[in-house]
Amino acid sequence: MKPMIGVTLDWENGVYQINEAYIKAIIEAGGIPVCLPYVEEEDGDKIIQAIDGLLLTGGGDIHPFFFREEPKPKLGRVITKRDEREIQWTKLALQHNIPILGICRGLQILNVALGGTIYQDIYAEYKGERLLHTQTCQRNEAFHFVTLQENSKLKQILKAAKIQVNSFHHQAINEVANDLEVVGTASDGIIEAVEHKTSSFCIGVQWHPEAFAIEGIEQSKTLFQAFIEACKNA
């Protein structure tokens, strides 16, 4: 049976939105995508128990209230209702041992849901020399490198110690949640990948593998396939 994958949505001016690449990547990996609207909090557990996996997608910034800060000048657009639901769904998915794949903002949501913090803007807050993390080439082209930790699940899946990734973010993990382990970093030290220490499958990546997967790039296809396989076995 194909697993049902809950996919989070962006929202603007009364319209739910999603990049089609997420949907295609799930389908091509053998899953059935189900888009998740911002239901009321009391319905969250029903949503999570109806799916086999949770894909936390990219999108706008996270409201700083959720990581105990107030807004700074470089903060971008926030959708508080989206933050509330995705944080709730993340916690519930971990409670029910439902596999999670977090992409870009999704990695940051995973960290915030578990008590970590993020930089509201890496260019204003991150100390030291930085790479450009908002790329100036096409979405399906690589822009910088990520080094993966030796014994990580992600390295085992991708079968590489250093990979090329795309990059579309100005926020990033600052303080890492206690339940997460950093398994990938850029050359400037920005955290690019995390894994949950005890969950059977809970991985967050700062780049956008869905854009590579639908172009047939094998490493990104393999990541989605591993996620879908974990959802079948959960």
C-alpha positions as semicolon CSV with decimal commas, in nm:
position;residue;x (nm);y (nm);z (nm)
1;M;0,000;0,000;0,000
2;K;0,122;0,348;-0,081
3;P;0,166;0,561;0,232
4;M;-0,033;0,882;0,280
5;I;0,201;1,179;0,325
6;G;0,068;1,492;0,492
7;V;0,212;1,799;0,319
8;T;0,208;2,142;0,482
9;L;0,089;2,447;0,288
10;D;0,182;2,811;0,261
11;W;-0,095;3,074;0,263
12;E;-0,134;3,425;0,128
13;N;-0,439;3,650;0,084
14;G;-0,686;3,370;0,150
15;V;-0,519;3,122;-0,085
16;Y;-0,336;2,803;0,018
17;Q;-0,022;2,751;-0,190
18;I;0,236;2,480;-0,257
19;N;0,520;2,432;-0,501
20;E;0,425;2,142;-0,730
21;A;0,773;1,992;-0,695
22;Y;0,689;1,864;-0,344
23;I;0,385;1,682;-0,479
24;K;0,571;1,534;-0,776
25;A;0,864;1,420;-0,561
26;I;0,633;1,232;-0,323
27;I;0,437;1,068;-0,604
28;E;0,752;0,965;-0,791
29;A;0,892;0,813;-0,470
30;G;0,578;0,601;-0,423
31;G;0,369;0,806;-0,180
32;I;0,028;0,974;-0,193
33;P;0,043;1,345;-0,099
34;V;-0,237;1,489;0,115
35;C;-0,235;1,867;0,163
36;L;-0,302;1,979;0,520
37;P;-0,516;2,291;0,584
38;Y;-0,484;2,489;0,906
39;V;-0,753;2,306;1,107
40;E;-0,834;2,394;1,465
41;E;-0,597;2,272;1,734
42;E;-0,839;2,011;1,869
43;D;-0,842;1,838;1,529
44;G;-0,464;1,812;1,505
45;D;-0,438;1,462;1,647
46;K;-0,698;1,331;1,401
47;I;-0,498;1,480;1,115
48;I;-0,174;1,317;1,227
49;Q;-0,328;0,975;1,295
50;A;-0,476;0,975;0,944
51;I;-0,136;1,004;0,771
52;D;0,173;0,782;0,747
53;G;0,433;1,058;0,712
54;L;0,470;1,435;0,751
55;L;0,648;1,659;0,500
56;L;0,723;2,004;0,643
57;T;0,765;2,228;0,339
58;G;0,946;2,556;0,279
59;G;0,791;2,901;0,291
60;G;0,800;3,227;0,485
61;D;0,958;3,316;0,818
62;I;0,865;3,181;1,161
63;H;0,710;3,416;1,414
64;P;0,977;3,487;1,679
65;F;0,728;3,446;1,963
66;F;0,757;3,069;1,906
67;F;1,126;3,076;1,998
68;R;1,102;3,333;2,278
69;E;1,211;3,642;2,083
70;E;1,055;3,962;1,954
71;P;1,071;4,068;1,587
72;K;1,394;4,217;1,455
73;P;1,422;4,453;1,155
74;K;1,510;4,186;0,895
75;L;1,221;3,952;0,979
76;G;1,010;3,868;0,673
77;R;0,644;3,771;0,626
78;V;0,502;3,547;0,900
79;I;0,181;3,340;0,904
80;T;0,117;3,272;1,273
81;K;-0,158;3,015;1,213
82;R;0,076;2,812;0,994
83;D;0,347;2,819;1,261
84;E;0,100;2,706;1,528
85;R;-0,030;2,410;1,330
86;E;0,307;2,292;1,200
87;I;0,461;2,303;1,547
88;Q;0,164;2,107;1,682
89;W;0,176;1,850;1,398
90;T;0,551;1,804;1,444
91;K;0,513;1,727;1,814
92;L;0,223;1,490;1,749
93;A;0,403;1,310;1,466
94;L;0,700;1,246;1,695
95;Q;0,468;1,122;1,970
96;H;0,308;0,874;1,726
97;N;0,644;0,779;1,568
98;I;0,532;0,907;1,229
99;P;0,829;0,981;0,997
100;I;0,908;1,347;0,930
101;L;1,103;1,512;0,650
102;G;1,156;1,885;0,701
103;I;1,268;2,098;0,408
104;C;1,416;2,451;0,445
105;R;1,161;2,625;0,671
106;G;1,058;2,272;0,771
107;L;1,400;2,210;0,928
108;Q;1,359;2,533;1,125
109;I;1,005;2,439;1,237
110;L;1,136;2,105;1,358
111;N;1,401;2,280;1,568
112;V;1,159;2,539;1,708
113;A;0,894;2,274;1,788
114;L;1,150;2,092;2,001
115;G;1,265;2,404;2,187
116;G;1,549;2,535;1,971
117;T;1,591;2,883;1,825
118;I;1,665;3,028;1,482
119;Y;1,836;3,334;1,344
120;Q;1,570;3,578;1,225
121;D;1,822;3,686;0,960
122;I;2,162;3,522;0,924
123;Y;2,313;3,822;0,745
124;A;2,235;4,049;1,041
125;E;2,288;3,805;1,329
126;Y;2,527;3,524;1,237
127;K;2,881;3,598;1,355
128;G;3,170;3,544;1,118
129;E;3,205;3,533;0,741
130;R;2,901;3,396;0,560
131;L;2,823;3,238;0,228
132;L;2,536;3,372;0,019
133;H;2,245;3,146;0,111
134;T;1,987;3,294;-0,127
135;Q;2,111;3,169;-0,458
136;T;2,131;3,369;-0,778
137;C;2,097;3,077;-1,021
138;Q;1,805;2,850;-1,116
139;R;1,619;2,654;-0,846
140;N;1,732;2,318;-0,983
141;E;2,102;2,412;-0,984
142;A;2,348;2,355;-0,699
143;F;2,489;2,664;-0,525
144;H;2,711;2,554;-0,234
145;F;2,842;2,245;-0,054
146;V;2,723;2,067;0,260
147;T;2,946;1,834;0,462
148;L;2,765;1,541;0,628
149;Q;2,858;1,375;0,957
150;E;3,020;1,034;0,928
151;N;2,768;0,818;1,117
152;S;2,450;1,004;1,021
153;K;2,144;0,845;0,865
154;L;2,156;1,116;0,598
155;K;2,509;1,021;0,493
156;Q;2,403;0,657;0,476
157;I;2,105;0,748;0,256
158;L;2,295;0,981;0,023
159;K;2,615;0,773;0,023
160;A;2,836;1,081;0,024
161;A;3,032;1,283;0,278
162;K;3,001;1,610;0,085
163;I;2,711;1,708;-0,139
164;Q;2,605;1,998;-0,358
165;V;2,282;2,176;-0,261
166;N;2,061;2,464;-0,366
167;S;1,984;2,743;-0,118
168;F;1,688;2,979;-0,063
169;H;1,688;3,103;0,297
170;H;1,781;3,393;0,520
171;Q;1,682;3,224;0,846
172;A;1,868;2,925;0,992
173;I;1,906;2,723;1,310
174;N;2,077;2,907;1,594
175;E;2,048;2,708;1,919
176;V;1,990;2,341;1,840
177;A;1,706;2,163;2,023
178;N;1,826;1,901;2,272
179;D;1,654;1,615;2,087
180;L;1,824;1,699;1,757
181;E;2,174;1,628;1,630
182;V;2,349;1,840;1,368
183;V;2,450;1,614;1,078
184;G;2,523;1,865;0,801
185;T;2,689;2,207;0,779
186;A;2,789;2,457;0,512
187;S;3,150;2,576;0,493
188;D;3,057;2,892;0,686
189;G;2,917;2,687;0,975
190;I;2,547;2,739;0,901
191;I;2,352;2,428;1,004
192;E;2,217;2,254;0,695
193;A;2,084;1,921;0,826
194;V;1,962;1,768;1,152
195;E;1,829;1,433;1,268
196;H;1,621;1,341;1,570
197;K;1,831;1,143;1,817
198;T;1,573;0,870;1,887
199;S;1,305;0,881;1,616
200;S;1,314;0,606;1,352
201;F;1,305;0,869;1,074
202;C;1,308;1,241;1,140
203;I;1,539;1,442;0,916
204;G;1,551;1,813;0,840
205;V;1,748;1,969;0,554
206;Q;1,799;2,338;0,481
207;W;1,806;2,297;0,103
208;H;1,531;2,196;-0,144
209;P;1,582;1,834;-0,257
210;E;1,237;1,826;-0,420
211;A;1,365;2,061;-0,692
212;F;1,648;1,817;-0,766
213;A;1,438;1,501;-0,729
214;I;1,192;1,590;-1,005
215;E;1,489;1,659;-1,234
216;G;1,606;1,301;-1,184
217;I;1,907;1,378;-0,962
218;E;1,970;1,047;-0,791
219;Q;2,073;1,162;-0,441
220;S;1,757;1,370;-0,397
221;K;1,536;1,094;-0,537
222;T;1,700;0,856;-0,290
223;L;1,617;1,085;0,004
224;F;1,248;1,090;-0,088
225;Q;1,250;0,716;-0,148
226;A;1,402;0,657;0,196
227;F;1,137;0,881;0,352
228;I;0,852;0,700;0,176
229;E;0,998;0,360;0,270
230;A;1,014;0,469;0,634
231;C;0,648;0,578;0,613
232;K;0,550;0,233;0,484
233;N;0,720;0,065;0,778
234;A;0,619;0,304;1,057
